Amino acid sequence: MVSAPRPGSRRRRVRISCLSTGCVRRKRADRGVRRYFSDDWSDETMPVNVFVVEHPDGICLFDTGQTARAAVPGYFPSWYPFFRLCRFELTPDDEIAAQLTRLGHEARDVRWIVLSHLHTDHVGGLDAFPEADVFVSRTEWEDAQGLGGRVRGYLPQYWPTQARTVLVDFEEPAVGPFPGSHDLSGDGALVLVPTPGHTRGHMSLLVRDEGRSFLLGGDVAEAADDLDHVAPELAHYCEQGGAVFLATHDARAPELVAHAAERRN
């Protein structure tokens, strides 16, 4: 069991907010070489969500969303195919730092940053938080470095030099279907768990608070409704434990957070 509360005590309450740092738009065609060179974009977009977890010991960000620089031509390497298939749409006001300010928080209030993985739409806002500890799985970190990382679709050239990176090995006890864990907050409320699939080093954040829980899943699935098909073992875990699954690109994520808050109240 991971960091159970002391006998007779209650785990301190946490609060989750979902903020969207703009959106991503895909090419209309699903297949074919022509889609790499056409300008035929889908009418539909997906949000790029960031989850703000307010813990009594500080704020934790799960991912940092996208940077407005990603909407400027030349930000992405033209040689890499993936960046021809999607485009990001946002302004500086959509970045996570600006949105936190509107919520009444300052960058220095952020104590922890958990990066599900190191793709651009999850790390774009990182450079605004030089005082936070940035948690990345060791496997993800190693896969993202150097020329090999660039070939895999990472952008290590944009990693902030001042980032206080902490590599996670999941050496603490198993939790449910997860073979290891890392207790981030020390009280069992914020627990990192490995969820490889989208990338080898992808990880998620299990948030547990007074009888309810959330699994912040990054790109494990595109949306909560897809989890049963994409990761049935995780879907079963969430169903059995009453955990709410929250995904980076799920337009329903703010609704799921609000619904969970209503149920608690």
C-alpha positions in Angstrom: 0.0 0.0 0.0 1.4 3.4 -0.9 1.7 6.1 1.8 -1.6 5.4 3.7 -2.8 8.1 5.9 -2.0 7.9 9.6 -4.5 6.0 11.7 -7.4 8.2 12.6 -6.4 10.9 10.1 -8.0 12.1 6.9 -6.1 12.7 3.7 -6.1 16.4 3.0 -8.4 17.6 0.3 -7.1 18.5 -3.2 -8.7 20.3 -6.0 -8.4 19.7 -9.7 -9.0 22.2 -12.5 -8.8 21.6 -16.3 -7.4 24.3 -18.5 -7.1 24.1 -22.3 -4.0 25.6 -23.8 -5.5 26.1 -27.3 -6.3 23.2 -29.7 -4.7 20.9 -32.3 -6.2 20.4 -35.7 -5.5 17.4 -37.9 -5.5 16.8 -41.6 -8.8 15.7 -42.9 -7.5 12.5 -44.6 -6.5 9.6 -42.4 -4.3 7.9 -44.9 -2.3 8.4 -48.0 1.0 10.3 -48.9 -0.9 13.3 -50.3 -2.1 14.3 -46.8 1.5 15.3 -45.9 1.6 18.0 -48.6 -2.1 19.1 -48.8 -3.6 22.0 -47.0 -6.9 20.1 -46.3 -7.5 20.5 -42.6 -10.3 19.0 -40.5 -13.2 21.2 -39.3 -12.9 19.6 -35.9 -10.2 20.3 -33.3 -9.1 18.7 -30.0 -8.1 20.6 -26.9 -4.7 20.5 -25.3 -5.6 20.2 -21.7 -3.4 20.9 -18.6 -4.6 19.7 -15.2 -3.9 21.9 -12.2 -3.9 20.0 -8.9 -4.1 22.2 -5.8 -2.6 20.2 -2.9 -2.2 21.7 0.6 1.6 21.6 0.1 1.6 23.3 -3.3 0.3 23.3 -6.8 1.1 20.3 -9.2 0.7 20.7 -12.9 0.1 17.6 -14.9 1.7 18.5 -18.2 2.2 22.2 -19.3 0.4 22.2 -22.6 1.5 24.0 -25.7 3.4 27.2 -26.3 2.1 29.9 -28.6 5.4 29.7 -30.5 4.1 26.4 -31.9 1.6 28.3 -34.0 4.4 30.3 -35.7 5.9 29.0 -39.0 9.4 27.6 -38.5 8.9 26.3 -34.9 8.7 22.7 -36.0 11.3 21.0 -38.2 10.0 20.7 -41.7 11.7 17.4 -42.3 9.7 15.5 -39.7 6.4 14.0 -41.1 4.2 14.3 -37.9 4.4 18.0 -37.9 2.9 18.1 -41.3 -0.2 16.3 -40.1 -1.3 18.6 -37.3 -1.2 22.3 -36.4 -1.6 24.0 -33.1 -3.9 27.0 -32.7 -3.4 29.2 -29.6 -2.2 32.7 -28.5 0.1 33.7 -25.6 -3.1 34.2 -23.5 -3.9 30.5 -23.9 -0.6 29.4 -22.4 -0.7 27.8 -19.0 1.3 30.5 -17.2 -1.2 33.2 -18.3 -4.2 31.1 -17.3 -2.7 30.4 -13.9 -2.4 34.2 -13.4 -6.0 34.6 -14.2 -6.8 32.0 -11.6 -4.9 34.0 -9.0 -1.7 31.9 -8.9 1.9 32.9 -9.7 4.5 30.7 -11.4 6.4 30.3 -8.1 3.3 28.7 -6.6 3.9 25.6 -8.7 5.8 23.1 -6.7 5.7 20.1 -8.9 5.3 19.5 -12.6 4.5 16.0 -13.8 5.1 15.4 -17.5 3.2 12.4 -18.9 5.7 12.3 -21.7 7.9 14.8 -23.7 5.9 15.4 -26.8 5.7 19.1 -27.7 2.0 19.6 -26.7 2.8 18.4 -23.2 6.0 20.4 -22.4 5.4 23.6 -24.4 4.7 25.8 -21.3 7.5 24.4 -19.2 10.0 27.4 -19.4 7.6 29.6 -17.3 8.2 27.5 -14.2 12.0 27.5 -13.4 11.4 27.0 -9.6 9.3 23.8 -9.9 10.6 20.3 -9.7 9.9 18.6 -13.1 9.2 14.9 -12.9 9.9 12.7 -16.0 10.2 9.0 -16.2 13.8 7.9 -16.8 12.8 5.9 -19.8 11.0 8.8 -21.4 14.0 11.2 -20.7 16.5 8.8 -22.2 14.3 8.2 -25.3 13.9 12.0 -25.9 17.6 12.9 -26.0 19.9 13.8 -28.9 19.5 12.8 -32.5 17.6 9.7 -31.6 15.1 11.8 -29.7 14.5 14.1 -32.7 14.0 11.1 -34.9 11.3 9.8 -32.5 9.5 13.1 -32.7 10.8 14.9 -29.6 12.1 18.5 -29.6 15.0 18.3 -27.1 16.4 21.6 -28.5 13.6 23.5 -26.8 14.1 21.9 -23.3 14.7 24.8 -20.8 18.2 24.7 -19.5 17.1 25.9 -16.1 14.5 23.1 -15.6 14.9 21.2 -12.3 14.5 17.7 -13.8 13.8 14.7 -11.5 13.9 11.3 -13.1 11.4 8.7 -11.9 12.1 5.0 -11.7 8.9 3.7 -10.0 10.8 1.9 -7.3 7.9 2.1 -4.8 5.2 -0.6 -4.3 2.8 -1.6 -7.0 -0.7 0.1 -7.1 -3.5 -1.8 -8.7 -2.4 -2.8 -12.2 0.7 -0.6 -12.1 3.9 -2.6 -11.4 5.5 0.3 -9.5 4.8 3.8 -8.2 6.3 7.0 -6.9 4.6 8.9 -4.1 5.0 12.5 -5.2 3.4 14.3 -2.3 4.4 11.9 0.5 0.9 11.4 1.7 -0.5 9.1 -1.0 -2.6 11.8 -2.5 -0.4 12.3 -5.6 1.1 9.1 -7.0 3.0 8.6 -10.2 2.5 5.3 -12.1 3.9 4.0 -15.3 1.6 3.8 -18.3 3.7 2.8 -21.3 2.0 2.6 -24.7 1.8 6.0 -26.4 5.5 6.2 -25.6 7.8 3.8 -23.8 8.2 6.1 -20.9 4.7 7.5 -20.6 3.4 7.9 -17.0 0.2 9.0 -15.4 -0.8 10.7 -12.1 -3.2 9.0 -9.7 -4.9 11.7 -7.5 -6.7 10.3 -4.4 -8.8 12.6 -2.2 -11.3 11.6 0.5 -12.9 8.6 -1.1 -12.6 9.8 -4.7 -9.8 9.5 -7.2 -8.7 10.6 -10.6 -6.3 9.0 -13.1 -4.7 11.8 -15.1 -3.7 9.8 -18.1 -2.1 12.1 -20.7 -2.2 10.3 -24.0 -3.1 6.8 -22.7 -6.3 7.3 -24.6 -7.6 10.3 -26.6 -10.8 10.5 -24.4 -12.3 8.8 -21.4 -14.8 7.1 -23.7 -11.9 5.4 -25.6 -10.2 3.9 -22.5 -12.1 0.6 -22.5 -11.0 -0.1 -26.0 -7.4 1.2 -25.8 -6.5 0.1 -22.3 -9.1 -2.3 -20.9 -7.1 -3.2 -17.8 -6.9 0.5 -16.8 -10.6 1.0 -17.6 -11.4 -1.9 -15.3 -9.2 -0.4 -12.6 -11.0 2.9 -12.9 -14.4 1.3 -12.9 -13.8 -0.8 -9.9 -12.2 2.0 -7.9 -14.5 4.8 -9.1 -11.6 6.7 -10.5 -12.3 9.4 -13.1 -10.0 9.1 -16.1 -8.9 12.5 -17.5 -7.1 12.8 -20.9 -5.1 15.5 -22.5 -7.2 15.8 -25.7 -10.7 15.0 -24.3 -13.1 17.9 -24.8 -15.3 16.4 -22.0 -12.5 16.6 -19.4 -13.7 19.9 -17.8 -17.2 18.4 -17.6 -15.9 15.2 -15.9 -14.0 17.3 -13.4 -17.0 19.5 -12.6 -19.3 16.4 -12.3 -16.9 14.8 -9.8 -16.8 18.0 -7.7 -20.6 18.2 -7.7 -20.8 14.6 -6.5 -18.4 15.3 -3.6 -20.3 18.3 -2.5 
